[in-house]
Amino acid sequence: MRRLAVAVLALLTGSMGFPVGLQRRTLRTLPSRTRVAAVEKLEALEDAAEDASYLMSTVERARTVASSCICGTLCTIDKDGGVPFGSHVDYVLDAKGWPVLLVSDQSLHTLNLRENPSASMFIQMPADTSRGQTNAAMSRISLVGTVVPVDDADELFTIRTDYTVAHEYALRLVESPKFSFVKVRPEKIYYVGGFGVNSQWVDVEEYQEASPDTLALEAQKLVSKINTEQGQDLKSLTEQFIGINDMTEVRVTTIDRLGMTLRITHGPGGQRTDEFRVGFPIKILNMEDAKSEIVKIFQEAWEKEQGEEWEDMGPPIVKTTSDILK
């Protein structure tokens, strides 16, 4: 009971900023039953993945990466050597999700584009390395296509406003004749969910119609805090609802409006890493809703650990990724 009190207090009043007022469930203790073997539990979770409505589509995740960031790496073809040339660029998105750049007519990438408008752009979610996040674990996309000028006067007005709000330093640059707006028009888009997890090409038209996750920017801070402060709760969740008892590490990698993703290292010597999706059973409208659901999930894991169970206990969970090295 002491650990539950400490954990809930940390979630509700600590630096995580979880909402107060959590209502404890009315419990009924069920007869003790033999624990399902871990391997059977994992197989059931893997089979359930096909029918998971609490998984964001790859297209939605790709659009979320593009919408959550404001800078990336633009790769043009060097006009002299014919090899890829990478440079840092700031951007905003247009209505279709195309990156819009403000380029100088003296920049080397601009000179390259005059010779060959083909280019690619790499965008990656930022990592909070101070809290243990690694860059390799973060989602990223590569947009491959052509850089085109922005000529429409109405669109230029909107883009100038959006760009200077996102990048205040550009307030004077947008007035200079030496700077102009261009777009990366994607013809192919490649999404990578992180090191060793889902990666695939996504349909460009579907990407253009997709909506980004509304929690993406705030979620990264919450992910970092849970991994730093709630290790024991993550362990209980893994043991009680996933069925893995030999984990060496469990971390949250993403949180969005539909749930959170856990990356679990387990097996003899920590030789296997798998990912599981923990769904939110209710509709999440904002970050406070998400925090409240996570508190409830942790509470239920602790209560099951104490031997208290009820029907339909625990969140929906599916196995989404198996270790690519095995």
GIBEL-V554479 format. One record per residue. N is the residue number from 1. RES is the residue in one small letter. SS is DSSP state (@ for helix, = for strand, . for the rest). PSI is psi in degrees with one decimal (999 if undefined). OMEGA is omega in whole degrees, 0 to 359 (999 if undefined). Layout:
n: {N N}
res: {RES RES}
ss: {SS SS}
psi: {PSI PSI}
omega: {OMEGA OMEGA}
This chain:
n: {1 2 3 4 5 6 7 8 9 10 11 12 13 14 15 16 17 18 19 20 21 22 23 24 25 26 27 28 29 30 31 32 33 34 35 36 37 38 39 40 41 42 43 44 45 46 47 48 49 50 51 52 53 54 55 56 57 58 59 60 61 62 63 64 65 66 67 68 69 70 71 72 73 74 75 76 77 78 79 80 81 82 83 84 85 86 87 88 89 90 91 92 93 94 95 96 97 98 99 100 101 102 103 104 105 106 107 108 109 110 111 112 113 114 115 116 117 118 119 120 121 122 123 124 125 126 127 128 129 130 131 132 133 134 135 136 137 138 139 140 141 142 143 144 145 146 147 148 149 150 151 152 153 154 155 156 157 158 159 160 161 162 163 164 165 166 167 168 169 170 171 172 173 174 175 176 177 178 179 180 181 182 183 184 185 186 187 188 189 190 191 192 193 194 195 196 197 198 199 200 201 202 203 204 205 206 207 208 209 210 211 212 213 214 215 216 217 218 219 220 221 222 223 224 225 226 227 228 229 230 231 232 233 234 235 236 237 238 239 240 241 242 243 244 245 246 247 248 249 250 251 252 253 254 255 256 257 258 259 260 261 262 263 264 265 266 267 268 269 270 271 272 273 274 275 276 277 278 279 280 281 282 283 284 285 286 287 288 289 290 291 292 293 294 295 296 297 298 299 300 301 302 303 304 305 306 307 308 309 310 311 312 313 314 315 316 317 318 319 320 321 322 323 324 325 326}
res: {m r r l a v a v l a l l t g s m g f p v g l q r r t l r t l p s r t r v a a v e k l e a l e d a a e d a s y l m s t v e r a r t v a s s c i c g t l c t i d k d g g v p f g s h v d y v l d a k g w p v l l v s d q s l h t l n l r e n p s a s m f i q m p a d t s r g q t n a a m s r i s l v g t v v p v d d a d e l f t i r t d y t v a h e y a l r l v e s p k f s f v k v r p e k i y y v g g f g v n s q w v d v e e y q e a s p d t l a l e a q k l v s k i n t e q g q d l k s l t e q f i g i n d m t e v r v t t i d r l g m t l r i t h g p g g q r t d e f r v g f p i k i l n m e d a k s e i v k i f q e a w e k e q g e e w e d m g p p i v k t t s d i l k}
ss: {. @ @ @ @ @ @ @ @ @ @ @ @ . . . . . . . . . . . . . . . . . . . . . . . . @ @ @ @ @ @ @ @ @ @ @ @ @ @ . . . . . . @ @ @ @ @ @ @ @ @ @ @ . . = = = = = = = . . . . . . = = = = = = = . = = . . . . . = = = = = = . . . @ @ @ @ @ @ @ @ . . = = = = = = = . . . . @ @ @ . . . @ @ @ . . = = = = = = = = = = . . . @ @ @ @ @ @ @ @ @ @ @ @ @ @ . @ @ @ @ . @ @ @ . . . = = = = = = = = = = = = = = . . . . . . = = = = . @ @ @ @ @ @ . . . . . . @ @ @ @ @ @ @ @ @ @ @ @ @ @ . @ @ @ @ @ @ @ @ @ @ @ @ . . . . . . = = = = = = = = . . = = = = = = = = . @ @ @ . = = = = = = = = . . . . . . . @ @ @ @ @ @ @ @ @ @ @ @ @ @ @ @ @ @ @ . . . . . . . . . . . = = = = = . . . . .}
psi: {-33.1 -41.4 -36.4 -44.0 -44.0 -44.4 -46.8 -38.9 -41.2 -39.2 -39.4 -33.8 -6.5 -165.7 -14.3 -21.2 30.8 150.4 150.1 171.6 20.1 130.2 126.2 138.3 152.6 120.0 152.8 128.4 125.7 159.3 144.4 144.5 156.1 132.4 134.5 136.2 145.8 -40.6 -37.6 -37.8 -45.7 -39.4 -38.8 -40.0 -38.5 -39.8 -31.2 -13.6 -29.3 -22.6 34.7 109.7 -2.2 23.3 126.3 142.1 158.7 -37.0 -43.5 -38.5 -37.4 -45.0 -33.7 -41.1 -49.2 -37.1 -23.0 -17.4 163.8 3.9 162.2 -168.8 119.7 126.2 115.2 172.8 118.3 123.7 -17.9 -44.0 -17.0 16.6 160.1 138.1 118.6 139.3 148.7 136.3 145.2 156.6 165.8 168.0 145.8 -172.7 -24.6 -3.5 13.4 133.3 132.3 125.8 149.9 111.3 147.3 142.8 -5.4 -8.8 147.4 -37.3 -30.7 -41.4 -38.6 -41.3 -28.8 -30.8 -36.6 108.8 -3.9 138.2 167.6 157.5 130.3 128.2 131.9 139.5 140.6 148.8 142.7 85.5 -22.6 -19.5 18.2 -3.6 141.9 148.2 -35.9 -23.2 -7.1 147.6 148.9 162.0 154.2 121.3 124.6 126.1 -137.1 141.5 126.3 151.7 156.9 111.0 -26.4 126.7 -43.2 -41.8 -38.5 -39.0 -46.4 -43.2 -41.1 -42.4 -49.8 -41.8 -42.5 -24.4 -43.1 -29.6 88.7 -29.0 -19.6 3.2 -39.1 -30.0 -36.2 -16.2 -11.0 136.7 -9.1 -3.6 145.5 158.3 136.6 162.4 149.6 109.5 105.2 137.0 -23.2 146.8 129.1 129.5 136.3 123.7 -10.2 178.4 123.2 14.1 -163.0 132.1 135.6 161.8 142.2 152.0 129.0 -43.4 -40.2 -38.0 -43.3 -26.4 -13.1 155.3 135.7 159.4 133.2 -15.9 -1.4 -48.3 -44.5 -29.6 -33.2 -39.3 -39.9 -41.1 -47.0 -42.4 -39.3 -45.1 -32.0 -39.1 -17.4 39.3 -40.8 -36.8 -37.5 -38.5 -44.2 -42.5 -43.6 -43.0 -43.7 -35.9 -14.1 -31.4 18.1 120.7 -5.6 31.3 144.3 -21.0 139.5 128.5 147.3 131.0 -35.1 151.7 132.4 -171.6 -15.1 -15.6 -163.7 152.8 132.0 136.0 118.6 124.1 126.9 -175.4 173.0 121.7 15.1 42.0 -4.3 139.7 123.6 160.5 142.6 143.4 122.4 110.1 153.0 121.3 -11.8 163.8 127.9 122.2 -24.2 178.9 -32.9 -37.4 -43.2 -44.0 -42.0 -42.0 -39.8 -40.0 -44.5 -40.0 -45.6 -39.0 -44.4 -37.4 -42.5 -43.1 -37.6 -35.5 -30.0 -0.3 6.3 124.6 158.2 167.2 145.2 31.3 141.1 161.4 162.8 134.5 137.5 152.8 124.2 -28.4 134.5 155.9 120.6 -11.7 -1.3 999}
omega: {181 182 177 181 180 183 181 178 179 181 187 187 184 186 179 178 178 183 176 175 179 180 178 179 168 188 167 183 178 176 180 180 181 180 178 180 184 183 178 178 182 179 179 179 180 179 183 186 183 186 186 178 180 174 173 178 178 179 178 180 177 179 179 177 182 183 185 184 179 179 180 179 177 179 176 179 181 186 180 184 180 180 180 178 183 177 179 175 171 182 162 179 170 185 180 183 176 176 177 185 171 187 175 179 179 182 181 180 176 178 177 183 177 179 183 184 178 182 171 179 181 181 182 176 180 178 174 185 179 180 173 177 177 180 182 182 186 178 179 177 171 177 182 181 185 176 183 179 174 186 185 185 180 179 179 179 180 182 178 179 181 185 182 173 181 184 187 181 185 183 180 184 183 179 184 176 180 180 180 179 174 179 168 178 186 173 174 179 180 181 175 183 184 183 174 179 188 174 182 172 178 181 185 180 178 177 183 180 186 176 178 178 185 183 194 185 179 187 182 178 179 177 181 183 177 180 182 192 187 181 181 178 176 178 179 178 181 182 189 186 177 177 177 183 184 181 173 177 173 182 171 178 179 170 176 187 183 181 177 182 178 172 188 174 187 182 180 179 181 187 183 177 179 177 180 179 177 185 172 184 179 179 181 181 182 184 179 175 181 179 180 180 180 176 181 179 179 180 180 178 179 182 177 177 179 177 180 183 174 181 180 180 174 182 172 183 173 173 186 184 174 182 182 181 182 999}
